[in-house]
């Protein structure tokens, strides 16, 4: 028998298949005419605090600072619409959660834009220009959230969505850090590879802030523009063992900062495919926490790279789009090393 959830006003929804899971909860389809899903969190660290957090987010959906974030089509945020609990079982055993928009209705998982095979299968018209537009959309969305007092705290590929035009959506709103009146609802999650160095190295993470979000944004923009390559990927060039992205973060091992710090396969996209202004932003983001570029600074720089005349299409492969600052095609250079991030789509047989 499927799960049923009920709101505080007595409205019930029948849940269908489980469609996702994370470190805290599970996401289910909802049997409804509208595109909805439900997130259930079986064992939050502080159940009462979690219920209060979701209740405040549901209420804030109607507040001026949030209304603008939720405007437009398609919806950019999987915002909690109504608080629910499972209907069956003893009261102490019921699970809390909320109903939210189903992002699958308008988007693909963000990771589909970072993988050559997934791009070909799910976003077949995507080019480097699409990656630039997605980076711009993400930077603008994050900048708007920061302006309204929200800190994502655990910004990563798993809670992001993208469409073929480069529009971006975001989920896991219940993990954000925000204030409601005098009460602070702290962010508590962190993910390897997307955590700023100042929040690493301790058993208890320092609370997130806008600058730690800006570090994760820089990582994600790098992944978008270098066909999925993480900026802290690579084996230590000093002969030490590779441990993790976070270990490379703590020790400053990053190709874009110091080419001699890591060893990478020759087939990865060349670092010089990036425009100079973006390269400089990456260097600041990964070396200088006190002057880390903000989401607004990223948005301004990325928008400039999308202005007319700033992009060039390769004469050999029309799917190879690159900055005019590069005299020849970086994707053809990559293909010569045995891997093409934007290959020609195979022609359909007659």
C-alpha positions as CSV (number, residue, x, y, z in Angstrom):
1,X,0.0,0.0,0.0
2,X,1.4,3.5,-0.9
3,X,2.1,6.2,1.5
4,X,-0.5,9.0,2.2
5,X,0.4,12.4,3.5
6,X,-1.9,14.9,5.1
7,X,-1.6,18.7,5.6
8,X,-2.5,20.6,8.8
9,X,-5.8,21.5,7.1
10,X,-6.7,17.9,6.5
11,X,-6.0,17.7,2.7
12,X,-4.5,14.4,1.7
13,X,-2.2,13.3,-1.1
14,X,-1.3,9.8,-2.2
15,X,2.3,9.3,-2.9
16,X,3.5,7.2,-5.8
17,X,7.0,6.0,-6.6
18,X,10.2,7.1,-4.8
19,X,12.0,9.3,-7.3
20,X,15.0,10.4,-5.3
21,X,16.8,10.4,-2.0
22,X,19.5,12.4,-0.2
23,X,21.4,12.6,3.1
24,X,18.3,13.6,5.0
25,X,15.2,12.6,3.2
26,X,13.3,10.9,0.3
27,X,11.3,12.4,-2.6
28,X,8.2,10.8,-3.9
29,X,5.8,11.5,-6.7
30,X,2.4,12.8,-5.8
31,X,-0.9,11.6,-7.3
32,X,-2.2,15.0,-8.4
33,X,-3.2,16.8,-11.6
34,X,-0.5,19.4,-10.9
35,X,3.3,18.6,-11.2
36,X,4.1,18.1,-7.5
37,X,6.4,15.9,-5.5
38,X,6.7,15.4,-1.7
39,X,9.9,15.3,0.4
40,X,9.8,13.3,3.6
41,X,12.5,13.5,6.3
42,X,12.3,10.4,8.5
43,X,14.8,11.3,11.2
44,X,15.8,15.0,11.3
45,X,18.4,15.8,14.1
46,X,15.9,18.1,15.8
47,X,12.4,17.1,14.8
48,X,10.6,20.1,16.3
49,X,13.1,22.6,14.9
50,X,12.7,21.0,11.4
51,X,8.9,21.3,11.6
52,X,9.2,24.9,12.6
53,X,11.7,25.5,9.7
54,X,9.4,24.1,7.1
55,X,6.4,26.0,8.5
56,X,8.3,29.3,8.3
57,X,9.4,28.6,4.7
58,X,5.7,27.8,3.7
59,X,4.7,31.1,5.3
60,X,7.5,33.1,3.7
61,X,6.3,32.0,0.3
62,X,3.8,34.8,0.5
63,X,6.1,37.4,1.8
64,X,7.4,40.2,-0.5
65,X,11.1,39.1,-0.3
66,X,10.1,35.6,-1.6
67,X,7.3,36.4,-4.1
68,X,9.8,37.8,-6.6
69,X,12.0,34.8,-6.3
70,X,9.0,32.6,-7.1
71,X,7.7,34.6,-10.1
72,X,8.2,33.6,-13.7
73,X,7.9,30.5,-15.7
74,X,9.3,27.9,-15.3
75,X,9.5,28.1,-11.5
76,X,13.1,28.4,-10.4
77,X,12.8,27.1,-6.9
78,X,11.2,23.9,-5.5
79,X,9.8,25.9,-2.6
80,X,7.8,24.2,0.1
81,X,4.1,24.8,-0.7
82,X,2.5,23.0,2.3
83,X,3.7,21.2,5.3
84,X,2.6,17.5,5.6
85,X,3.0,14.4,7.7
86,X,2.4,10.7,6.9
87,X,-1.1,9.8,7.7
88,X,-0.6,6.2,8.8
89,X,0.8,4.8,12.1
90,X,1.1,6.1,15.6
91,X,1.6,9.8,16.0
92,X,5.2,9.3,17.3
93,X,6.0,7.3,14.1
94,X,4.7,9.8,11.6
95,X,7.2,11.4,9.2
96,X,7.4,15.1,8.5
97,X,7.9,16.7,5.2
98,X,6.4,19.0,2.6
99,X,4.9,19.2,-0.9
100,X,6.7,21.2,-3.5
101,X,6.8,21.7,-7.3
102,X,8.1,18.8,-9.4
103,X,11.2,20.3,-11.1
104,X,11.2,17.4,-13.6
105,X,8.3,19.1,-15.3
106,X,10.5,21.7,-16.8
107,X,14.1,20.7,-16.3
108,X,16.8,18.0,-16.5
109,X,19.1,17.1,-13.6
110,X,22.0,19.6,-13.7
111,X,24.5,16.8,-14.0
112,X,23.2,16.1,-17.5
113,X,24.9,19.3,-18.7
114,X,28.3,18.2,-17.2
115,X,28.6,14.9,-19.0
116,X,29.3,14.4,-22.7
117,X,27.1,11.3,-22.9
118,X,24.2,12.8,-20.9
119,X,24.3,16.0,-22.9
120,X,24.0,14.0,-26.1
121,X,21.1,12.0,-24.7
122,X,19.1,14.6,-22.9
123,X,20.3,18.0,-24.0
124,X,21.3,17.3,-27.6
125,X,21.5,21.0,-28.7
126,X,23.6,22.1,-25.8
127,X,26.9,23.9,-26.6
128,X,29.4,25.9,-24.6
129,X,27.0,28.9,-25.1
130,X,24.4,26.8,-23.2
131,X,26.9,26.3,-20.4
132,X,27.6,30.0,-20.3
133,X,23.9,30.8,-20.1
134,X,23.4,28.2,-17.3
135,X,26.3,29.7,-15.4
136,X,24.8,33.2,-15.7
137,X,21.3,31.9,-14.7
138,X,22.8,30.2,-11.6
139,X,24.9,33.3,-10.6
140,X,21.8,35.6,-11.0
141,X,19.6,33.3,-9.0
142,X,22.1,33.0,-6.2
143,X,22.6,36.7,-6.2
144,X,18.9,37.2,-5.8
145,X,18.8,34.8,-2.9
146,X,21.6,36.5,-1.1
147,X,20.0,39.9,-1.6
148,X,16.9,38.6,0.2
149,X,18.8,37.1,3.1
150,X,19.0,33.5,2.1
151,X,22.2,31.4,2.2
152,X,22.0,28.1,0.4
153,X,24.9,26.6,2.4
154,X,25.1,23.3,0.5
155,X,25.1,24.4,-3.1
156,X,26.0,21.5,-5.4
157,X,25.0,19.7,-8.6
158,X,22.6,17.4,-6.8
159,X,20.1,20.2,-5.8
160,X,20.2,22.0,-9.2
161,X,18.3,21.6,-12.4
162,X,18.8,22.9,-15.9
163,X,16.9,23.1,-19.3
164,X,18.1,23.1,-22.9
165,X,18.1,26.9,-22.9
166,X,20.4,27.2,-19.9
167,X,17.7,28.2,-17.4
168,X,18.4,26.9,-13.9
169,X,16.3,25.7,-11.0
170,X,17.1,24.8,-7.4
171,X,15.7,22.3,-4.9
172,X,16.4,21.4,-1.2
173,X,15.2,24.8,0.1
174,X,14.6,23.2,3.5
175,X,18.4,23.0,4.1
176,X,19.0,26.8,3.5
177,X,20.1,29.2,6.2
178,X,17.7,32.1,6.8
179,X,16.1,34.3,9.5
180,X,12.5,34.6,10.3
181,X,12.0,37.5,12.7
182,X,14.6,37.1,15.4
183,X,15.1,33.4,14.9
184,X,18.0,32.1,12.8
185,X,17.5,28.7,11.1
186,X,21.1,27.7,10.5
187,X,22.5,25.8,7.5
188,X,24.0,22.5,8.6
189,X,24.9,20.5,5.5
190,X,28.2,20.4,3.5
191,X,29.2,18.3,0.6
192,X,32.7,17.2,-0.4
193,X,34.0,19.2,-3.4
194,X,31.6,22.1,-2.8
195,X,32.7,23.3,0.7
196,X,34.8,26.4,1.1
197,X,38.2,25.8,2.7
198,X,37.3,27.9,5.7
199,X,34.5,25.4,6.5
200,X,36.8,22.4,6.2
201,X,39.2,20.7,8.6
202,X,37.0,20.6,11.7
203,X,34.5,18.0,12.9
204,X,31.8,20.7,13.2
205,X,31.4,22.9,10.1
206,X,31.5,26.7,10.5
207,X,28.1,28.2,9.7
208,X,27.7,29.0,6.0
209,X,27.5,32.5,4.7
210,X,27.3,34.2,1.3
211,X,31.0,33.9,0.7
212,X,31.0,30.1,1.2
213,X,28.1,30.0,-1.3
214,X,30.3,32.1,-3.6
215,X,33.0,29.4,-3.4
216,X,30.6,26.7,-4.4
217,X,29.3,28.9,-7.2
218,X,32.8,29.2,-8.6
219,X,33.2,25.4,-8.5
220,X,30.0,25.0,-10.4
221,X,30.8,27.6,-13.0
222,X,34.1,25.9,-13.6
223,X,32.4,22.6,-14.1
224,X,29.9,24.1,-16.5
225,X,32.6,25.9,-18.6
226,X,35.1,23.0,-18.6
227,X,32.7,20.2,-19.5
228,X,32.3,18.8,-16.0
229,X,35.9,19.1,-14.9
230,X,36.1,20.0,-11.1
231,X,38.6,22.8,-10.5
232,X,40.3,20.8,-7.8
233,X,40.6,17.5,-9.8
234,X,43.9,15.9,-10.3
235,X,46.7,14.0,-8.6
236,X,49.2,15.9,-6.6
237,X,52.1,16.7,-8.8
238,X,54.5,16.3,-5.9
239,X,54.0,12.5,-6.0
240,X,51.7,12.3,-3.0
241,X,48.5,10.2,-3.0
242,X,45.3,11.7,-4.2
243,X,42.9,11.8,-1.3
244,X,39.9,13.9,-2.3
245,X,38.7,17.2,-3.8
246,X,38.6,18.6,-0.3
247,X,42.2,17.6,0.4
248,X,43.2,19.4,-2.8
249,X,41.1,22.4,-1.7
250,X,42.9,22.6,1.6
251,X,46.3,22.4,0.0
252,X,45.6,24.7,-2.9
253,X,46.0,22.1,-5.6
254,X,44.1,23.6,-8.6
255,X,45.2,23.8,-12.2
256,X,43.7,27.2,-12.8
257,X,45.7,28.7,-9.9
258,X,48.9,26.7,-10.4
259,X,49.4,24.5,-13.4
260,X,52.2,22.7,-11.7
261,X,50.2,21.6,-8.7
262,X,48.2,18.7,-10.2
263,X,48.5,16.1,-12.9
264,X,45.5,15.7,-15.2
265,X,44.8,13.5,-18.3
266,X,45.8,15.2,-21.5
267,X,42.2,14.7,-22.8
268,X,40.6,17.2,-20.3
269,X,39.5,20.5,-21.8
270,X,42.4,23.0,-22.1
271,X,42.5,25.6,-19.3
272,X,43.1,28.4,-21.8
273,X,39.7,28.0,-23.3
274,X,38.4,30.5,-20.7
275,X,38.2,34.2,-21.3
276,X,40.8,36.2,-19.3
277,X,38.2,38.0,-17.1
278,X,36.7,34.6,-16.0
279,X,40.1,33.1,-15.4
280,X,40.9,36.0,-13.0
281,X,37.6,35.5,-11.1
282,X,38.4,31.8,-10.7
283,X,41.8,32.6,-9.3
284,X,40.4,35.1,-6.8
285,X,37.6,32.7,-5.8
286,X,40.1,29.9,-5.1
287,X,42.9,31.8,-3.4
288,X,41.5,34.9,-1.6
289,X,38.4,34.2,0.6
290,X,38.4,37.8,1.8
291,X,37.9,39.1,-1.8
292,X,36.1,36.1,-3.3
293,X,33.9,37.3,-6.3
294,X,30.3,37.6,-5.4
295,X,27.4,36.0,-7.3
296,X,26.6,39.5,-8.7
297,X,30.3,39.8,-9.9
298,X,30.0,36.5,-11.7
299,X,26.7,37.4,-13.2
300,X,28.2,40.7,-14.6
301,X,31.2,38.9,-16.1
302,X,29.3,36.0,-17.6
303,X,26.7,38.4,-19.1
304,X,29.6,40.2,-20.8
305,X,30.8,37.0,-22.4
306,X,27.4,36.4,-23.9
307,X,27.2,39.8,-25.6
308,X,27.1,39.8,-29.4
309,X,30.5,39.2,-31.0
310,X,32.1,37.5,-27.9
311,X,31.4,33.9,-29.1
312,X,32.8,32.1,-32.2
313,X,31.6,29.0,-33.9
314,X,34.2,26.5,-35.2
315,X,34.5,26.1,-38.9
316,X,35.0,22.4,-38.6
317,X,32.3,21.5,-36.0
318,X,29.3,23.7,-35.5
319,X,28.9,22.4,-32.0
320,X,32.3,23.8,-31.1
321,X,31.5,27.2,-29.7
322,X,34.3,29.2,-27.9
323,X,35.4,32.7,-26.9
324,X,36.7,35.1,-29.5
325,X,39.8,35.5,-27.3
326,X,40.9,32.0,-28.4
327,X,42.4,32.2,-31.9
328,X,41.6,28.6,-32.7
329,X,39.1,26.0,-31.4
330,X,39.9,24.6,-27.9
331,X,37.4,21.7,-28.4
332,X,39.2,20.6,-31.6
333,X,42.5,20.7,-29.5
334,X,40.8,18.5,-26.9
335,X,39.5,16.1,-29.6
336,X,43.1,15.7,-30.9
337,X,43.9,14.4,-27.4
338,X,41.3,11.7,-27.6
339,X,38.1,13.3,-26.1
340,X,35.6,15.7,-27.6
341,X,33.2,17.3,-25.1
342,X,30.9,18.6,-27.8
343,X,31.1,16.0,-30.6
344,X,28.9,16.2,-33.7
345,X,25.6,14.6,-33.2
346,X,25.3,11.3,-35.2
347,X,23.2,11.7,-38.3
348,X,20.0,9.7,-38.4
349,X,19.9,6.9,-41.0
350,X,17.6,7.4,-44.0
